[in-house]
Amino acid sequence: MTAPAAAPLLDGQLIGITYHAIAAVRDRMLADSGLTFHRSVALRAVAEGLDRAGATERLTATLKIEEPEASALLDEITAAGLFDGAVTERGAALQQDFTDAVTALAGRLYGDLPDTDREAAARALAHVTARANAELAAR
């Protein structure tokens, strides 16, 4: 009789594989809206009430992009009629639809996992994120 396989340890490969699986689902959800992931993050920032400067700061921090790229994303959602200094009615509706879809997806992906497992994973990922941000800051 063979011993049961040990659970995998959290590492970059496992995080990457998980990220890409979830990103593929997310990108298919976004496809019908005409949004890319980066544009959806920009739309969320303005839907949360951030002005252009605040949204630019959020985008550079969360997406790890430079200010010109963040500004270009805001220009793109402006050209699409989703932002005009504030989120437009169309932008708010699109953001709400995507938020609702993501909430439903999260329930399907994480809903039956024990809270203790989710809390442990969140703590581990928060530590890894902080360390990666420190590495970026040191370079």
Accessible surface in RSA format (square Angstrom, percent):
REM  Atomic radii and reference values for relative SASA: ProtOr
REM  Chains: A
REM  Algorithm: Lee & Richards
REM  Probe-radius: 1.40
REM  Slices: 20
REM RES _ NUM      All-atoms   Total-Side   Main-Chain    Non-polar    All polar
REM                ABS   REL    ABS   REL    ABS   REL    ABS   REL    ABS   REL
RES MET A   1   243.77 126.2 153.22 101.4  90.55 215.6 129.91 110.4 113.86 150.8
RES THR A   2   128.45  91.4 107.67 109.2  20.77  49.5  83.76 112.5  44.69  67.6
RES ALA A   3    87.62  80.6  59.45  91.7  28.17  64.1  65.48  92.2  22.14  58.7
RES PRO A   4   126.99  92.6 100.98  92.1  26.01  94.5 113.11  93.4  13.88  86.2
RES ALA A   5   102.25  94.0  64.73  99.9  37.53  85.4  75.09 105.7  27.17  72.0
RES ALA A   6    95.72  88.0  63.75  98.4  31.98  72.7  73.14 103.0  22.58  59.8
RES ALA A   7    84.92  78.1  60.84  93.9  24.09  54.8  67.02  94.4  17.90  47.4
RES PRO A   8   104.40  76.1  78.53  71.6  25.87  94.0  89.24  73.7  15.16  94.2
RES LEU A   9   154.90  86.3 145.74 104.3   9.16  23.0 146.69 103.0   8.21  22.1
RES LEU A  10    82.54  46.0  54.18  38.8  28.36  71.3  54.52  38.3  28.02  75.4
RES ASP A  11    74.23  52.0  65.38  65.1   8.85  20.9  35.67  84.0  38.56  38.5
RES GLY A  12    57.46  70.9   0.00   N/A  57.46  70.9  37.88 104.0  19.57  43.8
RES GLN A  13   134.70  75.3 118.46  86.6  16.24  38.7  42.90  91.3  91.80  69.6
RES LEU A  14    63.17  35.2  61.59  44.1   1.58   4.0  62.77  44.1   0.40   1.1
RES ILE A  15    54.36  30.9  50.77  37.8   3.59   8.7  53.72  38.7   0.64   1.7
RES GLY A  16    24.50  30.2   0.00   N/A  24.50  30.2  24.43  67.0   0.07   0.2
RES ILE A  17   105.46  60.0  99.77  74.3   5.69  13.7 102.99  74.2   2.47   6.7
RES THR A  18    65.06  46.3  61.11  61.9   3.95   9.4  51.10  68.6  13.96  21.1
RES TYR A  19   105.76  49.4 101.15  57.5   4.61  12.0  81.83  61.5  23.92  29.5
RES HIS A  20   121.86  66.6 116.22  80.8   5.64  14.4  73.38  75.6  48.48  56.4
RES ALA A  21    61.04  56.1  47.31  73.0  13.74  31.2  57.94  81.6   3.11   8.2
RES ILE A  22    53.95  30.7  53.02  39.5   0.93   2.2  53.95  38.9   0.00   0.0
RES ALA A  23     7.83   7.2   7.70  11.9   0.13   0.3   7.70  10.8   0.13   0.3
RES ALA A  24    43.77  40.2  35.22  54.3   8.55  19.4  42.40  59.7   1.37   3.6
RES VAL A  25    57.09  37.6  55.39  50.1   1.70   4.1  56.89  49.4   0.20   0.5
RES ARG A  26    30.69  12.9  30.69  15.6   0.00   0.0  15.12  20.7  15.57   9.4
RES ASP A  27    66.83  46.8  60.59  60.3   6.24  14.8  27.99  65.9  38.84  38.7
RES ARG A  28   182.69  76.7 169.78  86.5  12.91  30.7  62.18  85.0 120.51  73.0
RES MET A  29    52.38  27.1  27.00  17.9  25.38  60.4  34.66  29.5  17.71  23.5
RES LEU A  30     2.42   1.3   2.22   1.6   0.19   0.5   2.42   1.7   0.00   0.0
RES ALA A  31    70.28  64.6  42.63  65.8  27.64  62.9  51.99  73.2  18.29  48.4
RES ASP A  32   145.09 101.6 108.59 108.1  36.51  86.3  37.07  87.2 108.02 107.7
RES SER A  33    36.66  31.0  10.44  13.9  26.22  60.4  19.58  41.7  17.09  23.9
RES GLY A  34    52.67  65.0   0.00   N/A  52.67  65.0  38.14 104.7  14.53  32.5
RES LEU A  35    14.11   7.9   5.59   4.0   8.52  21.4   5.91   4.1   8.21  22.1
RES THR A  36    68.29  48.6  61.94  62.8   6.35  15.1  65.63  88.2   2.66   4.0
RES PHE A  37    66.35  33.2  62.62  38.8   3.73   9.7  62.62  38.0   3.73  10.7
RES HIS A  38    61.94  33.9  60.96  42.4   0.98   2.5  32.00  33.0  29.93  34.8
RES ARG A  39    72.65  30.5  72.65  37.0   0.00   0.0   6.55   9.0  66.10  40.1
RES SER A  40     5.19   4.4   3.11   4.2   2.08   4.8   0.70   1.5   4.49   6.3
RES VAL A  41    27.17  17.9  24.75  22.4   2.42   5.8  26.38  22.9   0.79   2.1
RES ALA A  42     0.00   0.0   0.00   0.0   0.00   0.0   0.00   0.0   0.00   0.0
RES LEU A  43     0.04   0.0   0.04   0.0   0.00   0.0   0.04   0.0   0.00   0.0
RES ARG A  44   133.19  55.9 133.19  67.9   0.00   0.0  26.79  36.6 106.39  64.5
RES ALA A  45     0.03   0.0   0.03   0.0   0.00   0.0   0.03   0.0   0.00   0.0
RES VAL A  46     2.31   1.5   0.04   0.0   2.27   5.5   0.04   0.0   2.27   6.2
RES ALA A  47    36.92  33.9   9.51  14.7  27.41  62.4   9.64  13.6  27.28  72.3
RES GLU A  48    87.14  50.0  50.30  38.1  36.84  87.7  40.08  77.5  47.06  38.4
RES GLY A  49    66.18  81.6   0.00   N/A  66.18  81.6  35.31  96.9  30.87  69.1
RES LEU A  50    52.88  29.4  48.50  34.7   4.38  11.0  50.00  35.1   2.87   7.7
RES ASP A  51    88.59  62.1  83.03  82.6   5.56  13.1  37.08  87.3  51.51  51.4
RES ARG A  52    89.12  37.4  86.92  44.3   2.20   5.2  56.20  76.8  32.92  20.0
RES ALA A  53    74.92  68.9  60.22  92.9  14.70  33.4  67.67  95.3   7.24  19.2
RES GLY A  54    20.27  25.0   0.00   N/A  20.27  25.0  17.64  48.4   2.63   5.9
RES ALA A  55     0.00   0.0   0.00   0.0   0.00   0.0   0.00   0.0   0.00   0.0
RES THR A  56    18.21  12.9  18.21  18.5   0.00   0.0  14.25  19.1   3.96   6.0
RES GLU A  57   126.53  72.6 121.66  92.0   4.87  11.6  40.84  79.0  85.70  70.0
RES ARG A  58    76.23  32.0  70.25  35.8   5.98  14.2  23.46  32.1  52.77  32.0
RES LEU A  59     0.00   0.0   0.00   0.0   0.00   0.0   0.00   0.0   0.00   0.0
RES THR A  60    37.62  26.8  30.85  31.3   6.77  16.1  17.82  23.9  19.80  29.9
RES ALA A  61    56.58  52.0  45.06  69.5  11.52  26.2  54.67  77.0   1.91   5.1
RES THR A  62    78.34  55.7  50.54  51.2  27.80  66.3  56.04  75.3  22.29  33.7
RES LEU A  63    26.22  14.6   8.99   6.4  17.23  43.3  12.15   8.5  14.07  37.9
RES LYS A  64   111.65  54.5  79.28  48.6  32.37  77.1  66.51  59.9  45.14  48.1
RES ILE A  65    20.37  11.6   9.59   7.1  10.78  26.0  14.00  10.1   6.37  17.3
RES GLU A  66   133.66  76.7 131.05  99.1   2.61   6.2  51.93 100.4  81.73  66.7
RES GLU A  67    93.70  53.8  90.79  68.7   2.91   6.9  45.85  88.7  47.84  39.1
RES PRO A  68    94.06  68.6  83.78  76.4  10.28  37.4  88.24  72.8   5.82  36.2
RES GLU A  69    82.70  47.5  76.18  57.6   6.52  15.5  34.08  65.9  48.62  39.7
RES ALA A  70     0.00   0.0   0.00   0.0   0.00   0.0   0.00   0.0   0.00   0.0
RES SER A  71    27.35  23.1  27.35  36.5   0.00   0.0   8.30  17.7  19.05  26.7
RES ALA A  72    43.71  40.2  40.02  61.8   3.69   8.4  42.72  60.2   0.99   2.6
RES LEU A  73    12.59   7.0  12.58   9.0   0.01   0.0  12.58   8.8   0.01   0.0
RES LEU A  74     0.00   0.0   0.00   0.0   0.00   0.0   0.00   0.0   0.00   0.0
RES ASP A  75    75.86  53.1  70.68  70.3   5.18  12.3  26.82  63.1  49.04  48.9
RES GLU A  76    65.39  37.5  56.96  43.1   8.43  20.1  26.00  50.3  39.38  32.2
RES ILE A  77     0.48   0.3   0.27   0.2   0.21   0.5   0.48   0.3   0.00   0.0
RES THR A  78    58.97  41.9  49.96  50.6   9.01  21.5  48.69  65.4  10.28  15.5
RES ALA A  79    94.21  86.6  51.49  79.5  42.72  97.2  63.66  89.7  30.55  80.9
RES ALA A  80    47.95  44.1  30.45  47.0  17.50  39.8  43.21  60.8   4.74  12.6
RES GLY A  81    35.16  43.4   0.00   N/A  35.16  43.4  30.23  83.0   4.93  11.1
RES LEU A  82     3.00   1.7   3.00   2.1   0.00   0.0   3.00   2.1   0.00   0.0
RES PHE A  83     4.97   2.5   3.52   2.2   1.45   3.8   3.52   2.1   1.45   4.2
RES ASP A  84   108.45  76.0  76.70  76.3  31.75  75.1  36.66  86.3  71.78  71.6
RES GLY A  85    53.09  65.5   0.00   N/A  53.09  65.5  33.12  90.9  19.97  44.7
RES ALA A  86    59.95  55.1  55.76  86.1   4.19   9.5  59.61  83.9   0.34   0.9
RES VAL A  87    41.09  27.0  25.15  22.8  15.94  38.4  25.15  21.9  15.94  43.2
RES THR A  88    28.92  20.6  21.80  22.1   7.12  17.0  28.70  38.6   0.22   0.3
RES GLU A  89   159.53  91.6 143.86 108.8  15.68  37.3  62.60 121.1  96.94  79.1
RES ARG A  90   141.58  59.4 132.06  67.3   9.52  22.7  66.29  90.6  75.29  45.6
RES GLY A  91     0.00   0.0   0.00   N/A   0.00   0.0   0.00   0.0   0.00   0.0
RES ALA A  92    44.67  41.1  38.64  59.6   6.03  13.7  40.61  57.2   4.07  10.8
RES ALA A  93    55.11  50.7  46.37  71.6   8.74  19.9  54.39  76.6   0.72   1.9
RES LEU A  94    33.27  18.5  30.99  22.2   2.28   5.7  32.84  23.1   0.43   1.2
RES GLN A  95    18.91  10.6  18.82  13.8   0.09   0.2  11.23  23.9   7.68   5.8
RES GLN A  96    96.56  54.0  95.44  69.7   1.13   2.7  39.06  83.1  57.50  43.6
RES ASP A  97    94.50  66.2  86.61  86.2   7.89  18.7  25.20  59.3  69.30  69.1
RES PHE A  98    30.11  15.1  26.08  16.2   4.03  10.5  30.03  18.2   0.09   0.2
RES THR A  99    53.28  37.9  50.00  50.7   3.28   7.8  46.86  62.9   6.42   9.7
RES ASP A 100    78.24  54.8  70.76  70.4   7.48  17.7  29.52  69.5  48.72  48.6
RES ALA A 101    39.23  36.1  29.24  45.1   9.99  22.7  37.48  52.8   1.75   4.6
RES VAL A 102    58.14  38.3  58.06  52.6   0.08   0.2  58.06  50.4   0.08   0.2
RES THR A 103    91.21  64.9  83.48  84.6   7.73  18.4  68.91  92.6  22.30  33.7
RES ALA A 104    51.98  47.8  37.62  58.1  14.36  32.7  49.17  69.2   2.81   7.5
RES LEU A 105    14.26   7.9  14.26  10.2   0.00   0.0  14.26  10.0   0.00   0.0
RES ALA A 106    34.64  31.8  31.37  48.4   3.27   7.4  33.38  47.0   1.26   3.3
RES GLY A 107    44.07  54.3   0.00   N/A  44.07  54.3  32.81  90.0  11.26  25.2
RES ARG A 108   168.14  70.6 133.68  68.1  34.45  82.0  79.00 108.0  89.14  54.0
RES LEU A 109    72.78  40.5  52.64  37.7  20.13  50.6  55.01  38.6  17.77  47.8
RES TYR A 110    82.47  38.5  82.47  46.9   0.00   0.0  59.08  44.4  23.39  28.8
RES GLY A 111    48.43  59.7   0.00   N/A  48.43  59.7  21.30  58.4  27.14  60.8
RES ASP A 112   132.50  92.8  98.13  97.7  34.37  81.3  50.49 118.8  82.01  81.8
RES LEU A 113    81.70  45.5  75.66  54.1   6.04  15.2  75.71  53.2   5.99  16.1
RES PRO A 114    74.53  54.3  62.89  57.3  11.63  42.3  74.53  61.5   0.00   0.0
RES ASP A 115   100.21  70.2  93.46  93.0   6.74  15.9  23.61  55.6  76.59  76.4
RES THR A 116    97.69  69.5  92.16  93.4   5.53  13.2  77.46 104.0  20.23  30.6
RES ASP A 117    80.98  56.7  74.35  74.0   6.63  15.7  20.20  47.5  60.78  60.6
RES ARG A 118   104.57  43.9  96.24  49.1   8.34  19.8  24.45  33.4  80.12  48.6
RES GLU A 119    94.06  54.0  89.83  68.0   4.23  10.1  35.68  69.0  58.38  47.7
RES ALA A 120    46.99  43.2  41.69  64.3   5.30  12.1  42.80  60.3   4.19  11.1
RES ALA A 121    49.55  45.6  42.67  65.9   6.88  15.6  49.03  69.1   0.52   1.4
RES ALA A 122    60.14  55.3  49.80  76.9  10.33  23.5  55.86  78.7   4.27  11.3
RES ARG A 123   142.87  60.0 139.02  70.9   3.84   9.2  68.72  93.9  74.15  44.9
RES ALA A 124    34.08  31.3  26.96  41.6   7.12  16.2  33.47  47.1   0.61   1.6
RES LEU A 125    74.61  41.6  74.10  53.0   0.51   1.3  74.32  52.2   0.29   0.8
RES ALA A 126    62.30  57.3  49.11  75.8  13.20  30.0  57.05  80.3   5.26  13.9
RES HIS A 127   110.17  60.2 108.01  75.1   2.16   5.5  68.73  70.8  41.44  48.2
RES VAL A 128    67.70  44.5  66.72  60.4   0.98   2.4  67.23  58.4   0.47   1.3
RES THR A 129    74.59  53.0  71.68  72.7   2.90   6.9  50.29  67.6  24.29  36.7
RES ALA A 130    60.85  56.0  49.58  76.5  11.27  25.6  55.26  77.8   5.59  14.8
RES ARG A 131   167.15  70.2 163.95  83.6   3.20   7.6  57.67  78.8 109.48  66.4
RES ALA A 132    49.79  45.8  43.06  66.4   6.73  15.3  48.21  67.9   1.58   4.2
RES ASN A 133    55.19  38.1  50.65  48.9   4.54  10.9  23.12  55.7  32.07  31.0
RES ALA A 134    62.23  57.2  50.15  77.4  12.08  27.5  57.64  81.2   4.59  12.2
RES GLU A 135    99.23  57.0  97.57  73.8   1.66   3.9  34.94  67.6  64.29  52.5
RES LEU A 136    98.30  54.7  87.39  62.5  10.91  27.4  87.58  61.5  10.72  28.8
RES ALA A 137    89.66  82.4  50.66  78.2  38.99  88.7  62.84  88.5  26.82  71.0
RES ALA A 138    90.36  83.1  46.91  72.4  43.45  98.8  58.91  83.0  31.45  83.3
RES ARG A 139   218.21  91.6 154.76  78.9  63.45 151.1  86.79 118.6 131.42  79.6
END  Absolute sums over single chains surface
CHAIN  1 A     9557.1       7729.1       1828.1       5995.0       3562.2
END  Absolute sums over all chains
TOTAL          9557.1       7729.1       1828.1       5995.0       3562.2
